[in-house]
Amino acid sequence: MKKLLFIILISLVAGSAYAADVGVSVSVGQPGFYGQIDIGSAPKPELINPSPVVIEPGRTRVVGEPIYLYVPPEHAKNWKRYCAKYNACNRPVYFVRDKWYNNVYVPHYRKHQEEYRRGEHGDMRDRERGNREDRERGDRYER
C-alpha cells in the first residue's frame, strides 16, 4: 500500500512539473492580451482617468515615467489588488480605454509590424545589413 501511494505521489509531482513547462504566449493585438503598451507614434490614447494611478506598497517610493496599461476593467477599479501582476505597484499608470486600444492602437501596431516585416521600416534593417556587409568585407581583407 505504501508503495502504491508513493508511486501515485511521484506521478502527481512529475505531472505538475511537466504542466509547469507549458506556457501560452499572447502578444499585443491578440485577444486576451493585457499589459503594458508602448504608445510610440500611435495616436494620443483615450484614458480611463486623466491622472496617473500610483500604488505604493509599504514605504518604498520608486516613481518613474508613467506607463500605459491595457487591463480588464475590474483590475483598473481594484488596482491595489492587481498592480503586482503587472509589476507596476510603484509606478504612475495610465489605463487606456478598451475602445481606443481595439479600434486605434491595435490597427496602428499591426500596420507598423507588417511594414517592418516587409522592410518598409528600413532604418533598423539597413543598419543590420550594413553591419553584416562590414563584417563580410573585414573577413575578406583579413584572409
Beta strands, then each sheet from edge to edge (+ up, - down):
strand 1: 35-37
strand 2: 67-70
strand 3: 93-95
sheet 1: 1+ 2- 3-
end
